[in-house]
Amino acid sequence: MKRIKFKCENCGKTENIPLEAVRFCEEMDGGDPLVPPRFECKYCGGIIRPIYYKGIYGYIYRWED
C-alpha cells in the first residue's frame, strides 16, 4: 500500500498517510484545488500537509519551509 509522507506545521513530526485516504479527502473536500490535502496531527493536534504529493487534479503539492 502506497503512503504519502505528511509533516506537521506545528511540531514538525512526520506521518505516513495511505494514498487512498489522501485521495478520498481530496475528492470529498470540494474546496480550492490549490490547497493541499490536510489532516490533524496525531501528536499535537496541528495541521499536517504533504511533503510531496501530486494530486488527482494534477496539482503538485510540496512542503516549503
Biopython code that builds the backbone (N, CA, C, O; Angstrom):
import numpy as np
from Bio.PDB.StructureBuilder import StructureBuilder

atoms = [
    (1, "MET", "N", (0.857, -1.180, 0.000)),
    (1, "MET", "CA", (0.000, 0.000, 0.000)),
    (1, "MET", "C", (0.901, 1.242, 0.000)),
    (1, "MET", "O", (1.762, 1.401, 0.866)),
    (2, "LYS", "N", (0.687, 2.106, -0.978)),
    (2, "LYS", "CA", (1.469, 3.328, -1.076)),
    (2, "LYS", "C", (1.006, 4.335, -0.022)),
    (2, "LYS", "O", (-0.185, 4.452, 0.266)),
    (3, "ARG", "N", (1.974, 5.057, 0.543)),
    (3, "ARG", "CA", (1.680, 6.069, 1.563)),
    (3, "ARG", "C", (2.323, 7.391, 1.172)),
    (3, "ARG", "O", (3.350, 7.415, 0.493)),
    (4, "ILE", "N", (1.717, 8.484, 1.604)),
    (4, "ILE", "CA", (2.215, 9.830, 1.345)),
    (4, "ILE", "C", (2.717, 10.390, 2.675)),
    (4, "ILE", "O", (2.024, 10.326, 3.690)),
    (5, "LYS", "N", (3.927, 10.938, 2.655)),
    (5, "LYS", "CA", (4.513, 11.489, 3.885)),
    (5, "LYS", "C", (3.998, 12.912, 4.107)),
    (5, "LYS", "O", (4.074, 13.765, 3.223)),
    (6, "PHE", "N", (3.477, 13.139, 5.304)),
    (6, "PHE", "CA", (2.969, 14.440, 5.717)),
    (6, "PHE", "C", (3.833, 14.968, 6.857)),
    (6, "PHE", "O", (4.436, 14.192, 7.599)),
    (7, "LYS", "N", (3.887, 16.291, 6.992)),
    (7, "LYS", "CA", (4.657, 16.927, 8.056)),
    (7, "LYS", "C", (3.783, 17.950, 8.768)),
    (7, "LYS", "O", (3.013, 18.672, 8.134)),
    (8, "CYS", "N", (3.908, 18.005, 10.088)),
    (8, "CYS", "CA", (3.107, 18.926, 10.893)),
    (8, "CYS", "C", (3.686, 20.336, 10.830)),
    (8, "CYS", "O", (4.892, 20.532, 10.979)),
    (9, "GLU", "N", (2.813, 21.308, 10.608)),
    (9, "GLU", "CA", (3.225, 22.717, 10.594)),
    (9, "GLU", "C", (3.643, 23.194, 11.975)),
    (9, "GLU", "O", (4.419, 24.141, 12.098)),
    (10, "ASN", "N", (3.131, 22.542, 13.019)),
    (10, "ASN", "CA", (3.353, 22.978, 14.390)),
    (10, "ASN", "C", (4.571, 22.300, 15.027)),
    (10, "ASN", "O", (5.520, 22.976, 15.422)),
    (11, "CYS", "N", (4.546, 20.968, 15.127)),
    (11, "CYS", "CA", (5.615, 20.256, 15.845)),
    (11, "CYS", "C", (6.694, 19.684, 14.935)),
    (11, "CYS", "O", (7.756, 19.295, 15.420)),
    (12, "GLY", "N", (6.447, 19.624, 13.616)),
    (12, "GLY", "CA", (7.446, 19.145, 12.673)),
    (12, "GLY", "C", (7.531, 17.635, 12.528)),
    (12, "GLY", "O", (8.335, 17.143, 11.736)),
    (13, "LYS", "N", (6.725, 16.886, 13.272)),
    (13, "LYS", "CA", (6.754, 15.422, 13.160)),
    (13, "LYS", "C", (6.126, 15.005, 11.835)),
    (13, "LYS", "O", (5.291, 15.715, 11.274)),
    (14, "THR", "N", (6.543, 13.841, 11.350)),
    (14, "THR", "CA", (6.016, 13.335, 10.093)),
    (14, "THR", "C", (5.122, 12.125, 10.343)),
    (14, "THR", "O", (5.223, 11.441, 11.361)),
    (15, "GLU", "N", (4.253, 11.896, 9.380)),
    (15, "GLU", "CA", (3.314, 10.779, 9.454)),
    (15, "GLU", "C", (3.053, 10.308, 8.032)),
    (15, "GLU", "O", (2.947, 11.128, 7.120)),
    (16, "ASN", "N", (2.949, 9.010, 7.831)),
    (16, "ASN", "CA", (2.644, 8.440, 6.520)),
    (16, "ASN", "C", (1.165, 8.102, 6.448)),
    (16, "ASN", "O", (0.657, 7.304, 7.235)),
    (17, "ILE", "N", (0.482, 8.721, 5.494)),
    (17, "ILE", "CA", (-0.965, 8.543, 5.321)),
    (17, "ILE", "C", (-1.188, 7.689, 4.063)),
    (17, "ILE", "O", (-0.576, 7.962, 3.031)),
    (18, "PRO", "N", (-2.050, 6.664, 4.125)),
    (18, "PRO", "CA", (-2.329, 5.857, 2.931)),
    (18, "PRO", "C", (-2.833, 6.720, 1.770)),
    (18, "PRO", "O", (-3.658, 7.614, 1.957)),
    (19, "LEU", "N", (-2.323, 6.437, 0.576)),
    (19, "LEU", "CA", (-2.695, 7.187, -0.618)),
    (19, "LEU", "C", (-4.209, 7.215, -0.817)),
    (19, "LEU", "O", (-4.765, 8.241, -1.209)),
    (20, "GLU", "N", (-4.873, 6.098, -0.552)),
    (20, "GLU", "CA", (-6.325, 6.034, -0.729)),
    (20, "GLU", "C", (-7.040, 7.049, 0.160)),
    (20, "GLU", "O", (-8.013, 7.670, -0.268)),
    (21, "ALA", "N", (-6.569, 7.220, 1.383)),
    (21, "ALA", "CA", (-7.173, 8.185, 2.311)),
    (21, "ALA", "C", (-6.936, 9.616, 1.843)),
    (21, "ALA", "O", (-7.821, 10.466, 1.951)),
    (22, "VAL", "N", (-5.737, 9.879, 1.324)),
    (22, "VAL", "CA", (-5.413, 11.223, 0.828)),
    (22, "VAL", "C", (-6.295, 11.560, -0.367)),
    (22, "VAL", "O", (-6.862, 12.650, -0.441)),
    (23, "ARG", "N", (-6.408, 10.621, -1.299)),
    (23, "ARG", "CA", (-7.248, 10.855, -2.490)),
    (23, "ARG", "C", (-8.716, 11.019, -2.111)),
    (23, "ARG", "O", (-9.405, 11.874, -2.667)),
    (24, "PHE", "N", (-9.198, 10.215, -1.178)),
    (24, "PHE", "CA", (-10.589, 10.336, -0.723)),
    (24, "PHE", "C", (-10.831, 11.729, -0.143)),
    (24, "PHE", "O", (-11.829, 12.378, -0.456)),
    (25, "CYS", "N", (-9.908, 12.177, 0.705)),
    (25, "CYS", "CA", (-10.018, 13.505, 1.311)),
    (25, "CYS", "C", (-10.050, 14.578, 0.228)),
    (25, "CYS", "O", (-10.854, 15.508, 0.290)),
    (26, "GLU", "N", (-9.179, 14.447, -0.756)),
    (26, "GLU", "CA", (-9.103, 15.427, -1.841)),
    (26, "GLU", "C", (-10.394, 15.449, -2.655)),
    (26, "GLU", "O", (-10.875, 16.521, -3.021)),
    (27, "GLU", "N", (-10.954, 14.289, -2.937)),
    (27, "GLU", "CA", (-12.202, 14.211, -3.699)),
    (27, "GLU", "C", (-13.383, 14.780, -2.929)),
    (27, "GLU", "O", (-14.229, 15.463, -3.506)),
    (28, "MET", "N", (-13.450, 14.505, -1.634)),
    (28, "MET", "CA", (-14.585, 14.916, -0.826)),
    (28, "MET", "C", (-14.504, 16.370, -0.376)),
    (28, "MET", "O", (-15.509, 16.959, 0.021)),
    (29, "ASP", "N", (-13.310, 16.945, -0.439)),
    (29, "ASP", "CA", (-13.102, 18.313, 0.034)),
    (29, "ASP", "C", (-13.962, 19.304, -0.731)),
    (29, "ASP", "O", (-14.665, 20.112, -0.123)),
    (30, "GLY", "N", (-13.916, 19.252, -2.044)),
    (30, "GLY", "CA", (-14.712, 20.163, -2.856)),
    (30, "GLY", "C", (-14.273, 21.604, -2.754)),
    (30, "GLY", "O", (-14.954, 22.496, -3.260)),
    (31, "GLY", "N", (-13.158, 21.844, -2.114)),
    (31, "GLY", "CA", (-12.662, 23.205, -1.938)),
    (31, "GLY", "C", (-11.696, 23.613, -3.028)),
    (31, "GLY", "O", (-11.762, 23.108, -4.149)),
    (32, "ASP", "N", (-10.819, 24.507, -2.707)),
    (32, "ASP", "CA", (-9.834, 25.047, -3.629)),
    (32, "ASP", "C", (-8.772, 23.981, -3.928)),
    (32, "ASP", "O", (-8.094, 23.523, -3.008)),
    (33, "PRO", "N", (-8.611, 23.574, -5.211)),
    (33, "PRO", "CA", (-7.615, 22.558, -5.531)),
    (33, "PRO", "C", (-6.178, 23.047, -5.347)),
    (33, "PRO", "O", (-5.246, 22.243, -5.395)),
    (34, "LEU", "N", (-5.986, 24.332, -5.142)),
    (34, "LEU", "CA", (-4.648, 24.857, -4.889)),
    (34, "LEU", "C", (-4.214, 24.630, -3.442)),
    (34, "LEU", "O", (-3.036, 24.775, -3.115)),
    (35, "VAL", "N", (-5.164, 24.274, -2.575)),
    (35, "VAL", "CA", (-4.862, 23.999, -1.170)),
    (35, "VAL", "C", (-4.613, 22.497, -1.031)),
    (35, "VAL", "O", (-5.460, 21.695, -1.427)),
    (36, "PRO", "N", (-3.456, 22.102, -0.470)),
    (36, "PRO", "CA", (-3.159, 20.678, -0.360)),
    (36, "PRO", "C", (-4.076, 19.961, 0.627)),
    (36, "PRO", "O", (-4.645, 20.587, 1.520)),
    (37, "PRO", "N", (-4.217, 18.636, 0.460)),
    (37, "PRO", "CA", (-4.979, 17.874, 1.448)),
    (37, "PRO", "C", (-4.305, 18.012, 2.813)),
    (37, "PRO", "O", (-3.079, 17.983, 2.913)),
    (38, "ARG", "N", (-5.109, 18.160, 3.852)),
    (38, "ARG", "CA", (-4.569, 18.354, 5.206)),
    (38, "ARG", "C", (-5.301, 17.452, 6.179)),
    (38, "ARG", "O", (-6.473, 17.124, 5.999)),
    (39, "PHE", "N", (-4.578, 17.061, 7.214)),
    (39, "PHE", "CA", (-5.135, 16.240, 8.274)),
    (39, "PHE", "C", (-4.693, 16.828, 9.607)),
    (39, "PHE", "O", (-3.882, 17.752, 9.657)),
    (40, "GLU", "N", (-5.244, 16.270, 10.690)),
    (40, "GLU", "CA", (-4.851, 16.699, 12.034)),
    (40, "GLU", "C", (-3.683, 15.845, 12.515)),
    (40, "GLU", "O", (-3.693, 14.624, 12.360)),
    (41, "CYS", "N", (-2.681, 16.492, 13.097)),
    (41, "CYS", "CA", (-1.507, 15.799, 13.635)),
    (41, "CYS", "C", (-1.914, 14.974, 14.855)),
    (41, "CYS", "O", (-2.561, 15.485, 15.769)),
    (42, "LYS", "N", (-1.534, 13.703, 14.864)),
    (42, "LYS", "CA", (-1.893, 12.842, 15.992)),
    (42, "LYS", "C", (-1.030, 13.109, 17.215)),
    (42, "LYS", "O", (-1.330, 12.617, 18.304)),
    (43, "TYR", "N", (0.042, 13.884, 17.049)),
    (43, "TYR", "CA", (0.941, 14.179, 18.165)),
    (43, "TYR", "C", (0.556, 15.463, 18.904)),
    (43, "TYR", "O", (0.575, 15.502, 20.134)),
    (44, "CYS", "N", (0.201, 16.525, 18.144)),
    (44, "CYS", "CA", (-0.055, 17.807, 18.808)),
    (44, "CYS", "C", (-1.381, 18.456, 18.426)),
    (44, "CYS", "O", (-1.759, 19.478, 18.998)),
    (45, "GLY", "N", (-2.091, 17.867, 17.461)),
    (45, "GLY", "CA", (-3.367, 18.446, 17.042)),
    (45, "GLY", "C", (-3.230, 19.527, 15.987)),
    (45, "GLY", "O", (-4.231, 20.110, 15.571)),
    (46, "GLY", "N", (-1.998, 19.809, 15.540)),
    (46, "GLY", "CA", (-1.772, 20.814, 14.493)),
    (46, "GLY", "C", (-2.197, 20.284, 13.129)),
    (46, "GLY", "O", (-2.804, 19.218, 13.026)),
    (47, "ILE", "N", (-1.875, 21.032, 12.097)),
    (47, "ILE", "CA", (-2.218, 20.669, 10.722)),
    (47, "ILE", "C", (-1.011, 20.003, 10.061)),
    (47, "ILE", "O", (0.104, 20.521, 10.121)),
    (48, "ILE", "N", (-1.244, 18.846, 9.428)),
    (48, "ILE", "CA", (-0.177, 18.217, 8.661)),
    (48, "ILE", "C", (-0.482, 18.364, 7.176)),
    (48, "ILE", "O", (-1.626, 18.243, 6.739)),
    (49, "ARG", "N", (0.578, 18.628, 6.416)),
    (49, "ARG", "CA", (0.479, 18.812, 4.964)),
    (49, "ARG", "C", (1.461, 17.865, 4.284)),
    (49, "ARG", "O", (2.447, 17.458, 4.898)),
    (50, "PRO", "N", (1.205, 17.504, 3.013)),
    (50, "PRO", "CA", (2.109, 16.578, 2.329)),
    (50, "PRO", "C", (3.473, 17.222, 2.064)),
    (50, "PRO", "O", (3.569, 18.405, 1.739)),
    (51, "ILE", "N", (4.524, 16.406, 2.212)),
    (51, "ILE", "CA", (5.866, 16.876, 1.858)),
    (51, "ILE", "C", (5.975, 16.933, 0.339)),
    (51, "ILE", "O", (6.522, 17.891, -0.209)),
    (52, "TYR", "N", (5.456, 15.911, -0.348)),
    (52, "TYR", "CA", (5.341, 15.914, -1.808)),
    (52, "TYR", "C", (4.158, 15.036, -2.181)),
    (52, "TYR", "O", (4.048, 13.896, -1.730)),
    (53, "TYR", "N", (3.273, 15.581, -3.010)),
    (53, "TYR", "CA", (2.108, 14.829, -3.451)),
    (53, "TYR", "C", (1.584, 15.433, -4.741)),
    (53, "TYR", "O", (1.352, 16.639, -4.824)),
    (54, "LYS", "N", (1.397, 14.575, -5.761)),
    (54, "LYS", "CA", (0.750, 15.019, -7.000)),
    (54, "LYS", "C", (-0.716, 14.630, -6.884)),
    (54, "LYS", "O", (-1.063, 13.449, -6.874)),
    (55, "GLY", "N", (-1.568, 15.643, -6.796)),
    (55, "GLY", "CA", (-2.987, 15.435, -6.557)),
    (55, "GLY", "C", (-3.746, 14.879, -7.738)),
    (55, "GLY", "O", (-3.222, 14.804, -8.849)),
    (56, "ILE", "N", (-4.982, 14.490, -7.492)),
    (56, "ILE", "CA", (-5.816, 13.883, -8.526)),
    (56, "ILE", "C", (-6.185, 14.867, -9.632)),
    (56, "ILE", "O", (-6.577, 14.449, -10.721)),
    (57, "TYR", "N", (-6.067, 16.163, -9.370)),
    (57, "TYR", "CA", (-6.368, 17.179, -10.380)),
    (57, "TYR", "C", (-5.105, 17.689, -11.065)),
    (57, "TYR", "O", (-5.155, 18.662, -11.817)),
    (58, "GLY", "N", (-3.956, 17.026, -10.806)),
    (58, "GLY", "CA", (-2.708, 17.369, -11.470)),
    (58, "GLY", "C", (-1.841, 18.387, -10.753)),
    (58, "GLY", "O", (-0.736, 18.678, -11.212)),
    (59, "TYR", "N", (-2.307, 18.937, -9.641)),
    (59, "TYR", "CA", (-1.501, 19.901, -8.883)),
    (59, "TYR", "C", (-0.431, 19.160, -8.086)),
    (59, "TYR", "O", (-0.671, 18.069, -7.568)),
    (60, "ILE", "N", (0.743, 19.759, -7.997)),
    (60, "ILE", "CA", (1.824, 19.197, -7.202)),
    (60, "ILE", "C", (1.955, 20.028, -5.941)),
    (60, "ILE", "O", (2.134, 21.245, -5.992)),
    (61, "TYR", "N", (1.864, 19.348, -4.811)),
    (61, "TYR", "CA", (1.980, 19.996, -3.514)),
    (61, "TYR", "C", (3.336, 19.638, -2.928)),
    (61, "TYR", "O", (3.684, 18.460, -2.844)),
    (62, "ARG", "N", (4.111, 20.649, -2.518)),
    (62, "ARG", "CA", (5.437, 20.438, -1.921)),
    (62, "ARG", "C", (5.519, 21.190, -0.616)),
    (62, "ARG", "O", (5.011, 22.303, -0.482)),
    (63, "TRP", "N", (6.181, 20.550, 0.360)),
    (63, "TRP", "CA", (6.435, 21.210, 1.640)),
    (63, "TRP", "C", (7.466, 22.302, 1.411)),
    (63, "TRP", "O", (8.541, 22.045, 0.870)),
    (64, "GLU", "N", (7.147, 23.492, 1.813)),
    (64, "GLU", "CA", (8.070, 24.623, 1.705)),
    (64, "GLU", "C", (8.364, 25.126, 3.104)),
    (64, "GLU", "O", (7.460, 25.598, 3.793)),
    (65, "ASP", "N", (9.621, 25.034, 3.539)),
    (65, "ASP", "CA", (9.992, 25.534, 4.870)),
    (65, "ASP", "C", (10.038, 27.042, 4.892)),
    (65, "ASP", "O", (10.333, 27.635, 5.929)),
]
sb = StructureBuilder()
sb.init_structure("model")
sb.init_model(0)
sb.init_chain("A")
sb.init_seg("    ")
for serial, (resi, resn, name, xyz) in enumerate(atoms, 1):
    if name == "N":
        sb.init_residue(resn, " ", resi, " ")
    sb.init_atom(name, np.array(xyz, "f"), 0.0, 1.0, " ", f" {name:<3s}", serial, name[0])
structure = sb.get_structure()
